[in-house]
Amino acid sequence: MNKHIIVIGASRGIGAALVKRYAKNPQHQVYAFARNTARMDILFDEPNVHCFPLDLTKNIGEQLAKVMYELPMIDVLIENAGFLVNKPFSTISHEEFTTSYQVNVIGVMESIQCLLPKLNPEGSHIVNISSMGGFQGSMKFAGLTAYSTSKAALCSFTELFAEEFKDTNIKMNCLCLGAVQTEMLEQAFPGYKAPLTPDQMAIFIEDFSLTAHHYLNGKIIPVSLSNP
Ligand SMILES: NC(=O)c1ccc[n+]([C@@H]2O[C@H](COP(=O)([O-])OP(=O)(O)OC[C@H]3O[C@@H](n4cnc5c(N)ncnc54)[C@H](OP(=O)(O)O)[C@@H]3O)[C@@H](O)[C@H]2O)c1
């Protein structure tokens, strides 16, 4: 089962762990995107990983147009990049609001728009990586207004895209992750110990991305051991 897989937000944390997992299967070809290509070049020495620069806050169409000819038909697209600011609501700046929405929502939608011609029409799966904070009815955390509202918008986008593309074989689902021990978590909540490592979460996402679109479309799935 050889798959062509894109991971956006692949230079560290969950995205990097995911690229490593996919790359273990030499039949897969993995296309890793992030701003920090130097870091990806050091992290990924596997011959089936290909690294490309992408900044979701800049002109996404122009950046992707430059690499489109290097991409084959894509079976799996993981929209994993994320930006988190943890600050009291009254102190969040305009720039922090706009960067949160640009990276977490608009960047996801625009990169998918650009990549649509490359998504395998015979069957492909887009997985959006959202957060429990953006899942309706979940426990909320003070300081995460910009982040969690943008992740909620990503959940909503998933339902809307799935409706618009329901008569195609391009499926989209959204995973709302609980805490994972990454640099993002450590920066936002210093000292907090998450129950999962990036690799443990990557095992779940890898399996989900390769199989779940045969059963699910437009679904928003909490990936958390705690309730609500
Ligand atoms: N860790 C958790 O507890 C947790 C919980 C719930 C949801 N999540 C979600 O899971 C995803 C991965 O989280 P993580 O903890 O692994 O985060 P992370 O360690 O901060 O990694 C984030 C990734 O996103 C990329 N990225 C950030 N800004 C970007 C931009 N402007 N353009 C392109 N890429 C950009 C980063 O690469 P560059 O800096 O090289 O661009 C990096 O590869 C995120 O969407 C996050 O919101 C995480």
The ligand as an SDF file (V2000), in Angstrom:
LIG
                    3D

 48 52  0  0  0  0  0  0  0  0999 V2000
    0.7420   19.7050   21.7460 N   0  0  0  0  0  0  0  0  0  0  0  0
   -0.5040   19.7070   22.1720 C   0  0  0  0  0  0  0  0  0  0  0  0
   -0.7680   19.4970   23.3640 O   0  0  0  0  0  0  0  0  0  0  0  0
   -1.6280   19.9440   21.2110 C   0  0  0  0  0  0  0  0  0  0  0  0
   -2.9390   19.8120   21.6800 C   0  0  0  0  0  0  0  0  0  0  0  0
   -3.9890   20.0320   20.8150 C   0  0  0  0  0  0  0  0  0  0  0  0
   -3.7590   20.3580   19.4920 C   0  0  0  0  0  0  0  0  0  0  0  0
   -2.4790   20.4910   19.0590 N   0  0  0  0  0  0  0  0  0  0  0  0
   -2.2840   20.8510   17.6540 C   0  0  0  0  0  0  0  0  0  0  0  0
   -1.4350   19.9070   17.0460 O   0  0  0  0  0  0  0  0  0  0  0  0
   -0.6670   20.5400   16.0190 C   0  0  0  0  0  0  0  0  0  0  0  0
    0.8050   20.2690   16.2710 C   0  0  0  0  0  0  0  0  0  0  0  0
    1.1180   20.7800   17.5450 O   0  0  0  0  0  0  0  0  0  0  0  0
    2.5530   20.6520   18.2260 P   0  0  0  0  0  0  0  0  0  0  0  0
    2.3290   20.6880   19.6760 O   0  0  0  0  0  0  0  0  0  0  0  0
    3.3230   19.5750   17.6070 O   0  0  0  0  0  0  0  0  0  0  0  0
    3.1400   22.1020   17.8180 O   0  0  0  0  0  0  0  0  0  0  0  0
    4.6250   22.6240   17.5590 P   0  0  0  0  0  0  0  0  0  0  0  0
    5.6260   21.7640   18.2360 O   0  0  0  0  0  0  0  0  0  0  0  0
    4.5990   24.0900   17.8710 O   0  0  0  0  0  0  0  0  0  0  0  0
    4.7540   22.4330   15.9610 O   0  0  0  0  0  0  0  0  0  0  0  0
    3.9610   23.2420   15.1490 C   0  0  0  0  0  0  0  0  0  0  0  0
    4.3390   23.0180   13.7010 C   0  0  0  0  0  0  0  0  0  0  0  0
    3.6090   23.9980   12.9310 O   0  0  0  0  0  0  0  0  0  0  0  0
    4.5050   24.6820   12.0780 C   0  0  0  0  0  0  0  0  0  0  0  0
    4.1100   26.0620   11.8720 N   0  0  0  0  0  0  0  0  0  0  0  0
    3.8700   27.0090   12.8080 C   0  0  0  0  0  0  0  0  0  0  0  0
    3.6300   28.1750   12.2300 N   0  0  0  0  0  0  0  0  0  0  0  0
    3.7050   27.9670   10.8830 C   0  0  0  0  0  0  0  0  0  0  0  0
    3.5730   28.7950    9.7380 C   0  0  0  0  0  0  0  0  0  0  0  0
    3.3430   30.1090    9.8460 N   0  0  0  0  0  0  0  0  0  0  0  0
    3.7000   28.2460    8.5290 N   0  0  0  0  0  0  0  0  0  0  0  0
    3.9690   26.9220    8.3800 C   0  0  0  0  0  0  0  0  0  0  0  0
    4.1300   26.0790    9.4270 N   0  0  0  0  0  0  0  0  0  0  0  0
    3.9990   26.6220   10.6480 C   0  0  0  0  0  0  0  0  0  0  0  0
    5.8550   24.6190   12.8070 C   0  0  0  0  0  0  0  0  0  0  0  0
    6.9310   24.6840   11.8740 O   0  0  0  0  0  0  0  0  0  0  0  0
    7.8380   25.9760   11.5880 P   0  0  0  0  0  0  0  0  0  0  0  0
    7.9510   26.7450   12.8540 O   0  0  0  0  0  0  0  0  0  0  0  0
    9.1220   25.3940   11.0890 O   0  0  0  0  0  0  0  0  0  0  0  0
    7.1140   26.7000   10.5110 O   0  0  0  0  0  0  0  0  0  0  0  0
    5.8170   23.2430   13.4490 C   0  0  0  0  0  0  0  0  0  0  0  0
    6.3100   22.2750   12.5540 O   0  0  0  0  0  0  0  0  0  0  0  0
   -1.0200   22.0230   16.0630 C   0  0  0  0  0  0  0  0  0  0  0  0
   -2.0040   22.3190   15.1040 O   0  0  0  0  0  0  0  0  0  0  0  0
   -1.5870   22.1920   17.4590 C   0  0  0  0  0  0  0  0  0  0  0  0
   -2.4780   23.2720   17.5360 O   0  0  0  0  0  0  0  0  0  0  0  0
   -1.4120   20.2810   19.8770 C   0  0  0  0  0  0  0  0  0  0  0  0
  1  2  1  0
  2  3  2  0
  2  4  1  0
  4  5  1  0
  4 48  2  0
  5  6  2  0
  6  7  1  0
  7  8  2  0
  8  9  1  0
  8 48  1  0
  9 10  1  0
  9 46  1  0
 10 11  1  0
 11 12  1  0
 11 44  1  0
 12 13  1  0
 13 14  1  0
 14 15  2  0
 14 16  1  0
 14 17  1  0
 17 18  1  0
 18 19  2  0
 18 20  1  0
 18 21  1  0
 21 22  1  0
 22 23  1  0
 23 24  1  0
 23 42  1  0
 24 25  1  0
 25 26  1  0
 25 36  1  0
 26 27  1  0
 26 35  1  0
 27 28  2  0
 28 29  1  0
 29 30  1  0
 29 35  2  0
 30 31  1  0
 30 32  2  0
 32 33  1  0
 33 34  2  0
 34 35  1  0
 36 37  1  0
 36 42  1  0
 37 38  1  0
 38 39  2  0
 38 40  1  0
 38 41  1  0
 42 43  1  0
 44 45  1  0
 44 46  1  0
 46 47  1  0
M  CHG  2   8   1  16  -1
M  END
$$$$
